[in-house]
Amino acid sequence: MAGLSIQLDQIAFVGPSKDRIVDFAPGVNVICGASDTGKSFLAEAIDFMLGGSSLKEIPERVPYASAALKFSFSDAAHWKITRALSGGNFELFPVTPNGDGAAIRLKQNHAQGKTDNISGFLLDKIGLLNKRILKSKAKATTVSLSFRNLARLIIVQEGEIQSPQSPFLTGQFTTPTSEMATIKLLLTGVDDSAVVSTIDDSPDNKRQLALIDEIISDLSSEISDMGHEKPELVEQAEKLQSTIDAHRDSMKSVQAKLDDKIRDRKSLYDECANLNNRQVEIVELLARFNLLQVHYRIDKERLTAIQESGSLFAHVSQSPCPLCGATPDAQHVAGDCDGDVEAVVIAASAEIAKIDQLLIELGQTVADLKDETGLIGVELEEKRAAYKGADEQIRASISPLVVEARSQFSEVVEKKAEVQAAIDMFDRLEKLQERRDALLDDGSDDTPEAQKVEAGLPDAAAHALSMTIERILRAWNFPGECRVHFDKERKDFVIDGKPRGSRGKGLRSITHAAITLGLMEYCREQSLPHPGFVVMDSPLLAYFEPEGEDDVALQGTDLKERFYEYLIQQHGRDSQVIIIENQHPPTKFEDRLKLTVFTRNPTEGRFGLL
């Protein structure tokens, strides 16, 4: 029995200074307008708000911090979920006429049977909680159905809608079994819970699996609480490494400037020390020269006394001999004595003259030293002032810059280490999951065909879906007889004998849209669970960018008009279709659908999404 269906009511981008809102209505919604206005980003944002891992970085999203998605179920219950644009977990609010209720935290990562995550909450509402889908037909292993398995079937991005790949497949080598099992579940309402695994069921294997599951659960909880995805963290780590490199260069530059200033300060310090040492040396010299002057004066006084005494003795006979001390009456004036007084006087006079010359020279030297002291004092004051200025500059400006640069560098390095640790958690989780998968499936494919689980779509369900798609294409007046059947090998549809994927990208887009709508309509007609809404980016690409003769031929038909007419007739209040296109729908339908136009003109209408 089908569960509830979902209807999107509004998506809002919330920032500190402004918000941007897009409203949706039941039935057909068209968002159209010029290129580069954020139309495709809108589809990506809806997917992101329904559990997508990350949101593309575009310049226009910078002013916004979070997004809010309002939606309702067919039981008339209204809800709102909010999430940071950087990713992470969700907050869920019941919406009532009196305002929002208390917040309920929803984890980002899916967990089997639990509704405390965005996937489990939505699956529970639409009747698909606790469903399991086949993972390996060789080993008969299953995996819990996540809303992410459904999201790519109801939210079709521009690159996916024109891809030659089957609309049911992602192109990943390891996932086609589970992807087709998801389609089988939607078409039949029967999951793969009854499948019995053929893996090793020994006690040792069970214990290993239990231990690994416990570690995986703990790691998953830590990762969920962290609120980031690995691609986002890897991108952040790369940006942080670039920042580290820039900070390292900046720190080297500031450090080099500091080193230069320190060398200049050291040079000034050495010059001050040398000048100060010279001053001390001069003071010591002046002290010695002062003693020398005293000695010179004493010697001069002694020689002067000898000179005066000798002169006095030569002219005054009645005096003791200055040389031998003989009294006048004992002197032999006419004879010679041991000393020649006159020669002594002449010698004393000569010595006095020498001392006078030495005193003159010493006085000049002292005067020069005192002059040098004065000059040194002036120069020393200048050098000390320069040293003080250099020291203050280092302490007040350059040194703080170095400290700040080192602090910023350390902070970024620590942040990089935190991010790397988070990335390592993802790596450990991946290795554990690989180990778990290895225990579940030893990698061999030697299981006999008779023991392999039958996979793929039942013939009856594939045929019924083909008939629904055929009906839609005919209603759109698609070229040809519109004979549709499912190719089990390609896991895609063949239209009028030609594989869908081999057509031009315009026809691939319109047929992809028919398959997406056909799946929703089939589930509705058979009362089978389905989210109840689809978002398709550029289904009418053939009209805007034709590729090949088939696409060009489409431009002369009324397919575009019949396309919108069909949507309006078939999808009213019980389902919702959101179309993103470059071109406007035909004017006559504009009052029968919800139309949002991005003009890319600042003076006319709404410029763009953000």
C-alpha positions in Angstrom: 0.0 0.0 0.0 1.3 3.4 -0.9 2.4 5.8 1.8 2.2 9.5 1.8 3.4 11.7 -1.0 5.6 14.8 -0.6 5.0 18.2 -2.0 7.7 20.9 -1.9 6.3 24.3 -0.8 9.2 26.6 -0.5 13.0 26.8 -0.5 14.8 29.7 1.1 18.4 30.8 1.3 19.1 32.6 4.5 22.0 35.0 5.2 22.9 37.6 7.8 21.7 40.5 5.7 19.3 39.0 3.1 17.1 36.0 2.3 16.0 34.7 -1.1 12.9 32.6 -1.5 11.3 30.4 -4.2 7.8 29.2 -3.7 6.3 26.1 -5.2 2.7 25.1 -5.8 0.9 21.8 -6.3 0.8 20.5 -9.9 3.1 22.1 -12.5 5.9 24.5 -11.6 8.2 26.1 -14.2 11.4 28.0 -13.4 12.7 29.6 -16.5 14.8 32.5 -17.8 18.2 33.5 -19.0 21.4 31.4 -18.5 23.6 31.9 -15.5 20.8 32.9 -13.2 21.0 29.9 -10.8 18.3 27.7 -12.3 20.4 24.5 -12.2 21.7 25.5 -8.8 18.1 25.4 -7.6 17.8 21.7 -8.6 21.1 20.9 -6.9 19.9 22.8 -3.7 16.7 20.8 -3.5 18.7 17.6 -3.8 21.1 18.9 -1.1 18.2 19.7 1.3 16.9 16.1 0.8 20.2 14.6 2.0 22.7 15.3 -0.8 26.3 15.3 0.5 27.5 18.7 -0.7 26.4 21.9 -2.6 28.4 23.3 -5.4 30.4 26.5 -4.7 29.2 29.5 -6.7 30.0 33.1 -6.0 26.4 34.0 -5.5 25.9 31.7 -2.5 28.7 33.5 -0.4 26.2 35.9 1.4 24.1 33.0 2.6 24.8 30.7 5.5 21.9 28.2 5.4 18.9 27.0 3.5 15.4 26.0 4.6 13.0 23.7 2.7 9.3 23.7 3.5 7.3 20.7 2.4 4.1 18.9 3.2 2.7 15.4 3.0 -0.6 14.3 1.6 -1.9 14.0 5.2 -1.7 17.8 5.4 1.2 17.8 7.8 3.6 20.6 7.1 7.3 20.6 7.9 10.5 22.6 7.5 14.1 21.4 7.4 17.1 23.7 7.8 20.7 23.0 7.0 24.0 24.9 6.7 25.1 25.4 3.2 28.4 23.9 4.2 26.7 20.6 4.9 26.2 18.5 7.9 23.1 17.5 9.8 19.5 18.9 9.7 17.0 20.5 12.0 13.4 19.6 11.4 10.5 21.8 12.5 6.8 21.0 12.5 5.0 24.0 10.9 1.7 25.0 12.4 -0.6 28.0 11.9 0.9 29.4 15.1 4.5 29.1 13.9 7.3 26.6 13.9 7.4 23.9 16.6 10.5 22.7 18.5 13.5 21.7 16.5 14.2 18.0 16.0 17.7 17.0 15.0 18.0 14.8 11.9 21.3 13.1 11.0 22.7 13.3 7.5 23.7 9.6 7.2 21.1 6.9 6.7 20.7 4.1 9.3 18.6 1.0 8.8 15.2 1.2 10.4 15.9 4.5 12.2 14.0 7.8 11.7 16.5 10.1 13.4 18.0 10.9 10.0 16.7 12.7 7.0 16.6 9.5 4.9 14.7 7.5 7.5 12.3 10.3 8.2 11.2 10.6 4.6 11.2 6.9 3.9 8.9 6.3 6.9 6.4 8.9 5.6 6.3 7.5 2.0 6.0 3.9 3.2 9.5 2.6 2.4 11.3 2.4 5.7 13.0 -0.8 6.6 13.1 -2.0 3.0 16.2 -3.8 1.7 17.5 -4.0 -1.9 19.8 -6.5 -3.5 23.5 -5.6 -3.5 25.1 -8.7 -5.0 23.3 -11.3 -6.9 26.2 -13.6 -6.7 26.5 -13.6 -2.9 22.8 -12.7 -2.3 23.7 -9.8 -0.1 21.3 -6.9 0.5 21.6 -3.3 1.7 19.2 -1.0 3.4 17.2 1.3 1.1 18.1 4.9 1.5 16.3 8.0 0.3 19.4 8.7 -1.8 18.5 5.6 -3.9 15.3 7.4 -4.8 16.6 11.0 -5.0 18.3 10.5 -8.4 15.1 9.1 -9.8 13.0 12.1 -8.9 15.6 15.0 -9.1 17.2 14.9 -12.5 20.0 17.3 -13.1 20.8 18.8 -16.5 23.9 16.6 -17.0 21.9 13.5 -16.1 18.8 14.2 -18.3 20.8 14.4 -21.5 23.2 11.5 -20.7 23.2 8.4 -22.9 23.3 6.4 -19.7 20.1 4.6 -18.7 17.9 6.8 -16.4 18.0 4.0 -13.9 21.8 3.8 -13.6 24.5 6.1 -12.3 27.3 4.5 -14.4 29.1 3.2 -11.4 30.5 -0.3 -11.9 29.6 -1.6 -8.5 26.0 -0.3 -8.2 23.8 -1.5 -11.1 22.4 -4.4 -9.1 21.2 -2.2 -6.2 20.0 0.5 -8.7 17.8 -1.9 -10.6 16.6 -3.5 -7.3 15.4 0.0 -6.4 13.4 0.2 -9.6 12.0 -3.3 -9.0 10.9 -2.2 -5.5 9.1 0.8 -6.8 7.4 -1.1 -9.6 6.3 -4.1 -7.6 6.3 -2.9 -3.9 8.3 -6.0 -3.0 11.8 -5.5 -1.6 14.6 -8.1 -1.2 14.4 -8.7 2.6 13.6 -12.3 2.0 16.8 -13.0 0.1 19.1 -15.3 2.1 22.8 -14.6 1.9 25.3 -17.2 0.7 28.2 -15.7 2.5 30.3 -17.4 5.2 28.0 -17.7 8.2 30.6 -19.2 10.6 30.9 -17.9 14.2 34.3 -16.3 13.5 33.0 -14.5 10.5 30.0 -13.3 12.5 32.2 -12.0 15.3 34.4 -10.1 12.9 31.4 -8.6 11.2 29.8 -7.7 14.5 33.0 -6.0 15.6 33.5 -4.2 12.3 29.8 -3.1 12.4 30.3 -1.7 15.9 33.3 0.2 14.9 31.6 1.4 11.7 28.6 2.5 13.8 30.8 4.5 16.2 32.8 6.1 13.3 29.6 6.9 11.4 28.2 8.6 14.5 31.4 10.7 14.9 31.3 11.6 11.3 27.6 12.5 11.5 28.2 14.7 14.5 31.0 16.3 12.7 28.5 17.4 10.0 30.9 17.4 7.0 31.4 15.2 3.9 34.8 13.9 2.7 34.8 15.9 -0.6 34.1 19.1 1.4 36.9 18.3 3.9 39.4 17.5 1.1 38.5 20.8 -0.6 38.9 22.5 2.8 42.2 20.8 3.4 43.5 22.0 0.0 42.4 25.5 0.7 44.0 25.4 4.2 47.3 24.1 2.7 47.2 27.1 0.3 46.6 29.3 3.3 49.5 27.7 5.1 51.8 28.2 2.2 50.7 31.9 2.0 51.2 32.3 5.8 54.6 30.6 5.6 55.7 33.1 2.9 54.3 36.0 4.9 55.9 34.8 8.1 59.3 34.4 6.3 58.9 38.0 5.0 58.1 39.4 8.4 60.8 37.4 10.1 63.4 38.6 7.5 62.3 42.2 8.2 62.7 41.5 11.9 66.1 39.9 11.4 67.2 43.0 9.4 66.0 45.3 12.2 67.7 43.2 14.9 71.0 43.3 12.9 70.6 47.1 12.7 69.9 47.4 16.4 72.9 45.1 17.2 75.1 47.3 15.0 73.9 50.4 16.9 74.5 48.6 20.2 78.1 47.7 19.2 78.8 51.3 18.1 77.4 52.6 21.4 79.6 50.1 23.3 82.7 51.1 21.3 82.0 54.8 21.9 81.4 54.2 25.6 84.6 52.2 25.8 86.5 55.0 24.1 85.1 57.4 26.7 86.3 55.2 29.5 89.7 54.9 27.9 89.9 58.7 27.5 89.0 59.2 31.2 91.7 56.8 32.2 94.2 58.6 29.8 93.3 62.0 31.2 93.8 60.7 34.8 97.3 59.4 33.8 98.1 62.6 31.9 97.1 64.6 35.0 99.6 62.6 37.1 102.2 63.2 34.4 101.6 66.9 34.5 102.1 66.8 38.3 105.4 65.0 37.8 106.5 67.4 35.1 105.7 70.4 37.4 107.6 68.8 40.3 110.6 68.1 38.1 110.5 71.7 36.8 110.3 73.1 40.3 113.3 71.1 41.4 115.3 72.1 38.3 114.3 75.7 38.7 115.6 75.6 42.3 118.9 74.2 41.1 119.0 76.9 38.4 118.3 79.7 40.8 120.7 78.3 43.4 123.5 78.0 40.9 123.0 81.5 39.6 122.9 82.8 43.1 126.2 81.0 44.0 127.9 82.4 40.9 127.1 86.0 41.8 127.1 85.9 45.6 130.4 84.5 47.1 129.3 84.4 50.7 127.1 81.4 50.5 127.6 77.6 50.9 128.6 75.8 47.7 125.4 74.3 46.1 127.4 71.3 45.1 129.6 70.3 48.0 128.1 72.4 50.7 131.4 74.1 51.6 131.1 77.2 53.7 132.4 80.5 52.3 135.6 80.4 54.4 136.4 76.9 53.3 135.8 77.5 49.6 138.6 77.8 47.1 137.1 80.2 44.7 140.1 80.3 42.5 140.4 76.6 42.3 138.3 74.0 40.6 135.8 71.7 42.6 134.2 68.4 41.7 131.1 70.2 40.3 130.9 72.9 37.7 128.1 75.2 38.9 127.8 77.0 35.7 127.5 73.8 33.7 124.8 72.6 36.1 122.8 75.7 35.7 123.0 75.4 32.0 121.9 71.8 32.1 119.0 72.6 34.5 117.9 75.4 32.1 118.0 72.9 29.2 115.9 70.4 31.2 113.4 73.0 32.2 113.0 74.0 28.5 112.4 70.3 27.6 109.8 70.0 30.4 108.1 73.1 29.2 107.8 71.6 25.7 106.5 68.4 27.1 103.9 70.3 29.2 102.8 72.1 26.1 102.5 68.9 24.1 100.8 67.2 27.0 98.4 70.1 27.3 97.5 69.9 23.6 97.0 66.1 23.9 94.7 66.6 26.9 92.8 69.3 25.1 92.4 67.0 22.1 91.2 64.2 24.3 88.6 66.5 26.0 87.4 67.7 22.5 87.1 64.0 21.5 85.2 63.3 24.7 82.7 66.0 23.7 82.3 64.7 20.2 81.9 61.2 21.5 79.3 62.3 23.9 77.2 63.9 21.1 77.7 60.9 18.8 76.9 58.5 21.7 73.6 60.4 22.4 72.7 60.1 18.7 73.5 56.4 18.6 71.6 55.7 21.8 68.6 57.6 20.4 68.8 55.6 17.2 69.2 52.3 19.2 66.2 53.2 21.3 64.1 54.0 18.2 65.1 50.7 16.5 64.3 48.8 19.7 60.9 50.5 20.1 60.1 49.8 16.4 61.0 46.1 16.9 59.0 45.9 20.1 56.0 48.0 19.0 55.5 47.0 15.4 57.7 44.4 13.8 57.9 41.9 16.7 54.1 41.9 17.2 53.7 41.3 13.4 56.0 38.3 13.8 54.1 37.0 16.8 50.8 37.5 15.0 52.1 35.8 11.8 53.4 32.8 13.9 50.1 32.7 15.7 48.0 32.7 12.5 50.4 30.1 11.0 50.0 27.8 14.0 46.2 28.3 14.0 45.9 27.3 10.4 48.3 24.4 10.8 46.2 23.2 13.8 43.0 23.6 11.7 44.6 21.7 8.9 45.5 18.9 11.3 41.8 18.8 12.6 40.5 18.6 9.0 43.1 16.0 8.1 42.0 14.0 11.2 38.4 14.2 10.0 39.5 13.0 6.5 41.4 10.1 8.1 38.1 9.2 9.8 36.5 8.8 6.4 39.5 6.8 5.2 39.2 4.5 8.2 35.5 4.1 7.6 36.1 3.3 3.9 38.7 0.7 4.8 36.4 -0.8 7.4 33.6 -1.0 4.9 35.9 -2.6 2.3 36.9 -5.1 5.0 33.2 -5.7 5.8 32.5 -6.2 2.1 35.4 -8.6 1.8 33.9 -10.7 4.6 30.5 -10.6 2.9 31.9 -11.2 -0.5 35.3 -12.7 -1.0 35.5 -11.1 -4.4 35.1 -14.4 -6.3 32.4 -14.8 -8.9 32.4 -18.6 -8.9 28.9 -19.0 -7.6 27.0 -21.3 -9.9 24.4 -19.6 -12.0 21.7 -21.8 -10.5 22.6 -20.4 -7.0 22.7 -16.7 -8.0 19.7 -14.5 -7.0 17.6 -13.4 -9.9 18.0 -9.6 -10.4 16.5 -7.0 -12.6 12.9 -6.1 -13.5 10.2 -8.7 -13.8 9.0 -8.9 -17.4 5.4 -7.9 -16.5 6.5 -4.8 -14.5 9.0 -3.8 -17.3 6.2 -4.2 -19.9 3.7 -2.2 -17.9 6.1 0.7 -17.3 7.0 0.6 -21.1 3.3 1.0 -21.9 3.0 4.0 -19.5 6.0 5.6 -21.2 4.6 4.9 -24.6 1.3 6.5 -23.6 3.2 9.7 -22.4 5.3 10.0 -25.6 2.2 9.7 -27.8 0.4 12.3 -25.8 3.4 14.6 -26.4 3.2 13.8 -30.1 6.8 12.4 -30.0 8.0 11.6 -33.6 7.4 8.0 -34.7 5.0 5.2 -33.6 6.3 5.4 -30.1 6.7 1.6 -29.6 8.5 1.2 -26.4 10.1 -1.9 -24.8 12.7 -2.5 -22.0 16.1 -3.9 -23.0 17.3 -6.0 -20.1 20.9 -6.0 -21.3 21.2 -2.3 -21.6 18.8 -1.7 -18.7 17.2 1.1 -20.8 14.3 1.5 -23.2 14.2 1.0 -27.0 11.9 3.3 -28.8 10.7 2.4 -32.3 13.5 -0.1 -32.6 16.2 2.4 -31.7 18.1 2.4 -28.4 17.2 5.5 -26.4 20.8 6.3 -25.5 21.9 6.4 -29.2 19.7 9.4 -30.0 20.7 13.0 -29.9 20.9 14.7 -26.5 17.7 16.6 -27.1 15.7 13.4 -27.7 17.6 11.7 -24.8 16.4 14.5 -22.5 12.7 14.4 -23.5 12.6 10.6 -23.3 14.4 10.7 -19.9 11.7 13.0 -18.8 9.0 10.6 -20.1 10.6 7.7 -18.1 10.9 9.8 -14.9 7.2 10.9 -15.2 6.2 7.4 -16.3 7.7 5.9 -13.1 5.8 8.3 -10.9 2.5 7.9 -12.8 2.8 4.1 -12.7 3.4 4.0 -9.0 0.4 6.4 -8.5 -1.9 4.3 -10.7 -0.8 1.1 -8.9 -1.0 2.6 -5.4 2.7 1.9 -4.9 5.1 4.1 -2.8 6.7 7.0 -4.5 7.8 10.4 -3.2 5.1 12.0 -5.4 7.1 14.8 -7.0 9.8 15.2 -9.7 12.3 17.9 -10.5 13.7 17.9 -14.1 16.3 20.3 -15.4 16.1 21.0 -19.1 13.9 18.3 -20.4 13.1 20.3 -23.6 16.8 20.8 -24.4 16.2 19.9 -28.1 14.4 23.3 -28.5 17.3 25.2 -27.0 20.4 23.2 -28.1 19.5 20.7 -30.8 22.0 18.0 -31.6 21.7 16.0 -34.8 18.9 15.6 -37.3 16.4 14.1 -34.9 16.7 17.1 -32.5 16.4 19.6 -35.4 13.3 17.8 -36.7 11.7 18.2 -33.3 11.7 22.0 -33.5 9.0 22.0 -36.2 6.6 20.0 -34.1 4.1 20.9 -31.3 5.8 18.6 -28.8 6.7 21.5 -26.5 3.0 22.7 -26.3 1.7 19.1 -25.9 4.3 18.5 -23.2 3.0 21.3 -21.0 -0.6 20.6 -21.8 -0.1 16.9 -20.7 1.6 17.9 -17.5 -1.2 20.4 -16.6 -3.9 17.8 -17.3 -2.2 14.8 -15.5 -0.6 16.5 -12.5 -2.8 18.6 -10.3 -3.0 18.6 -6.5 -2.1 15.0 -6.0 1.4 15.2 -7.5 4.0 17.9 -8.3 6.3 18.5 -11.3 9.0 21.1 -11.2 10.5 22.0 -14.6 13.6 24.1 -15.0 14.1 25.5 -18.5 15.7 28.3 -20.4 12.6 29.0 -22.5 9.2 30.1 -21.3 6.2 27.8 -21.6 3.6 28.7 -24.1 1.8 31.9 -23.0 -1.6 30.2 -23.0 -0.6 27.9 -20.2 1.0 30.5 -17.9 -2.1 31.0 -15.8 -2.5 27.3 -15.3 0.9 26.7 -13.7 3.2 28.3 -11.2 5.7 30.3 -13.2 9.0 31.8 -11.8 11.1 33.9 -14.2 14.7 34.9 -13.7 15.3 37.8 -16.1 19.1 38.5 -15.5 18.0 42.2 -15.8 18.4 44.2 -12.6 15.7 46.7 -13.7 13.1 44.1 -14.7 11.6 41.3 -12.6 13.7 38.9 -10.5 17.3 38.9 -11.6 18.1 35.3 -10.5 17.9 32.7 -7.8 20.3 34.4 -5.4 
